[in-house]
């Protein structure tokens, strides 16, 4: 039977991770790449390299074609490098000088990539005093915080970062932690509120402790889950604020210039295509805006309406119905991916199963005994 778990991780290496903060959590939930990049720069300057690297994941491609894409990719690589994750850093450094062979950080990227491999090479008879100190400190923290509630509450004060995770019996590993199936096995056997022993030792170069916050039976994750609850609260506040702003502005101006003055913002321009995931200047997830633009006539004033990132008034300046020249091979490939063989193969199991009840023989990575 599927079980949904909430796992709290505290990762300790030779340098312990810094405490989590409210803004960091807001960044992780935000879809604004500008916010992610700005936060990552500040986190990097404060030597919070884990937070900087996490904030920049999947962000460089959102700036594709701009100078910020280059800066974001280099900062992502450098954040992982400073965090001593030389393998991941090397991957991003190679991406950088492959995409930007004459970029402003190309020479440094090649240097850091090579030097990172050197630093990542194991040396015999290393001094383990730093690691042993980290083990003792983490064990002392676990001895003083024997419940999941205390574990989560007191982690920041002990200079640990508590990270959320969810696992099922078939979860191969915890997040991006390689060789962590033993942690999944512990979580599947543990009782609600229980705290694990330390996973890892001086030879592993990584220390992990896990606390089981909750157990969810089959079905949807409940609204009491911290992540779901936070998402619902954010959506509720945004909806209320948007309704209030729309009530203040609606009908109070006759053109964009009037609304610009009324709302205290500048008029900006962008390009919107039907089915577009990311709208430059607005961000991702703006389906309402895309729909309004698709149905608006040229010159028509639309709004104020609620978008994912704020209240918006828009006007369509021009409409290009021609789009790109028709390409049969490209269209055939897109059809196969979205309507043809590609989507069929991704959905083949539920299609074949239909409404029949089947036995779940999925491989499980833990021992029930």
N, C-alpha and C positions, 0 to 999 in steps of 0.2 A: 504493500500500500504506500502511495506517495505521502511523504510528510514534508511539510515546509518548516524549515528551521531558521532562526535568526542567530547568526554567529558573530561574535565580537572578537576581533583579532587584535593582539598587541604584538607588534613585531619588534624584536630587539636584535641589533647587530652590534658591531664594534662601536658604532655611534648610535645612540638611541634616538628614535624619531621624536620630533617636537610635538607639543600638544595641539590638538585640533581646536579650531575656533569657529565661531558662528559664520563668519564670512566665507570660510573655506567650504562649509556645507552649502551655503547659498550658491557659490560658484559651481559646485558639482551638479546642482539642480538647474542651473541656468543654461539656456540655449544660445546665449549671446557670445560669439567668439571674441568680440572686443573685450568683454568683461573677463573672459578666461585669460586672454593674453596680458591684460593690464594686471590682473591678480598674480599671474605667474612671474611677471617681472618683479613685482614687489616682494613676492615670496622668495625668489632667488636672491635678491639683495639682502634679505633677512636670513639667508642660509637655510631656508625651509625647502630643501631641494625635493623632497618627496611630494610635498604639496604642489610645487611648481610643475613637476613632471606629470602628476595626475591631472592637474588642471589643463594641461596642453594636449592630452591624448585626443586624437581625432580632430584637433583644431587646425593644424596647418592646411589640410585640404579645403577647409571652409574659406581660406583666404587665397585659394588657388588663382594664380595669375597676377597677384599683387606682391609688393615688397614685404608685406606683413607675413605672407606664407613662408618666405625665406627666413625671416627673423624668428617666427614661431618654431619652425623645424630645428633651427640651430639651438634655440633656447631649450627645446625639448631634449635634444641630444646632450647638451651641456648639463642640464639638470640631472639626468640619469648618470652622467659621468661623475659629477660632484657627489652624487649619492652612492658612488662606488659600484653601480650596476654597469660595469664596463661592457658586458655583452650587449645589453639593450642599447647603451649609448653608441656602441660601434655600429649597430644596425642603422640608427638614425644619422650618424655622421656620414656613413656611406651613402645613404639616401640624399643627404645634403649635397655632397660634392659630385654626385652623379647627376642631380637635377640642376645644380648651379656650379658648373666647373670653373667659372670665372667669378663666382660670387664673392662677396666681401669677407666671408668666413671660410672660404674653401681651403686655404692653406692650414688654418687652425684645425679645421675638421679632419683633414688628413693626419695631422700631427696627433690630435687627441685620439683618433681611431687607433693608430698604431701604438701609442703609448698606453692606451687602455688595455690592449691585449697583453702588453708587457706587465702591467700592474696586476692583471687578472691571472697571470701564471703563478702557480703555487710555489712557495719557497720552503725548503726544509728547515726544521727547527725554528719556526717563527715564535716570537714571544706571544704567548696566549693570555697574558695578564689582563688585557683589555676585555677579551671575551669572557674570561672567568669572572671578572667584575660585573659584566652585563648579566651573566647567569645568576650570580648571587643577588643582584638588585631585582631582577625579575622574580626570582623565587621569593624574595622578601615581600614583594608586592602581592604575589599570589597567597602567601601565608596570611596577609592582613586583609585580603579581599576574597573571601571564600564563596561568595554568591555572585551571580551574574549582575545583579543590580549594583552591588558595590564595585564590581569589576569595571562596569561601564561608567559609573559615576566618578570614580576616583582615578581613572586612567590619565586624564589630562594633568592632574596635580602631580602625578608621578613621572611626567614627561613621556608618556606613551600616547599613541594615537589609536583609539578604538575604532575599528573599521567594520561596517556591517557586511554580512554575507548570508546567503541562503543556500541550503543544500538539500538534496534528495538522496535516496539510497543509491542512485546511479550517477551521482556527481563525481567526476573523475578527480577533481582537485579543488581546493579553495581558491577561487579567483585566479590570479596569475602565479600562485605559489606552486612551483613544481614539486613533485614528490610529496604531496600533502594528503594522500589518500588515507594515511593513518589518522589524520585529524578528522576527516569525514567519518571514518569508522568510529572514532570516539564520540563524535556528535550524534551518530545514529543510535548509540547505546546509552547515551547520557540521559539524565533526568533534567527536567526544566529547572533552570537556576543553577545548575552545576558548573564548576570551573575545572578546566583540564590541568594536568601537569604540564611541564615545559616540553615542547617538541623541538628536537634539534639539540646540538651540542657544539663544542668548540670546533669539531671537524666539519660540521655542516655550514658554519658561517652564518647561521640564521637561527633565531630563537622565536618560537611562536607559542602563545597561550590562547586558548579558546574558551569562551563562556557561552553556554546555551541559554539564550534569552527566552525563547518560546518554541512551542511545537504547534504547527498548524496541520489539521487533518486535511483529507482530500477536498479539493474545491478551490474557491478563490481565496486569495490572501485577505484576511479580514481588515476592516478599517482601523482596528486597534494597532496594527503593525506600524511601527514608527515611521517608516518610509511612506507608506500609504497615507497615514494620518497627516504627515507633513505636506504631502502633495495635495491632499484635499483641502487643507487649511489655506495653502497658497492660492489654489484655484478659487476658493470661496472669497478670500480677501480681494483678489484681483477682480472677480466678477462684481463685487459690491462697489469697489472703487471705480470700475469702468462705468457702471450704471449711474453712479453719482456724477462723474465727469460728463457723460453723454447728456444727462439731464441739465447740466449747467450750460453746455455749449450748443445744443441742438437748436437750429433755427436762428441763432444769434448773429450769423454772418451769411453773406451771399456768394463769397468766392474764397479761394485759398488764401489770398492776402488778408482778408478779414479774419478768417479762422487762425491764421498764423499770429496775428496781433493779439487776438482774443486768448489763444492758448499759450502765448509766450514762447513759441518755437519758430525755427526757420523752415521755409519750404524746401523740400528736398525732392530729388527725382531718382527713379530706379526703373528697372525693367522686370516685368512679370510675365512668365510663361505658364500656360495651363499645365498643371501637374508638377510644378516646380517645388522642390523640397526647401531650398534656401533662397530667400529674397534678399539681395544685397541691400544693406542698410537697415533691414528689419530683423533678419534671422531666420530660423527654421520653424516649422510648424504653423505657418500663417495660412492655413487652409481657408479661413473666412475671407481674408484679404484677396487671395487668389480667386475665389469664387465671385466676389464682388467685382473685381477687375474684369473677369471673363464675361460678365453680364452687363457691364456698363457701356454706354455709348460714348463716342468721342466727344469730349468737352463736357460730359455730364459730371456734376459735383455729387460725390457719394460720401455720406457720413454726417456726423461722426459715428463710427462703428467701433466695436471692440475687436482688437487683434490679440495675439498672444503676448505681445510686448508692450501694448499700450492702446490708447484711443486714437484713431486715425481718421483723417479726412483726406479723400483722394480725388483726383481728377485724371481721366485718361487723356493724354495729350495726342497720342497717335496709336494706330492699330495696324499691325503687320500680319495680314492673313496669309501671306505667301509662305513665310517661314523659310526654312532651308530647302534647297532643291531636293526633290524626291530621290532617295537612294534605295533601290530594291533590296540589296544585300543587307543593309543596315536595318531596314524595316522588317525583313524576314527574321533577322536575329532577335530584334526586340519582340516580335510576335511570339517566337518560340520561347523566349524568356518569360513573357507575361501571360500568354494565353495558350501556348502550344506545348511542345514536349518538355520544356524546362519546368513549367509550373506543374505539369502532369506528374513528372517524376518526383517533385518535392511533396506532392500530395497523394502519392500512390498508395501509401499505407492506409490513411483514413478512407480513401475511396474504396479500396478493396474490403476493408473491415465493415464499412457502412454502419448499421445499427447493431451488428452482432457483438455479443460479449466474447471477449478473448482473454486468455490467460497471459498475464504479463510475465514473460520470461526474460526481461531485460537484465543484462549483466549488472550485478550489484557488487560494489567494491568494499564490502565489509562482511565480517563473519558474524552471523546472528548468535552463535554460541558463546 
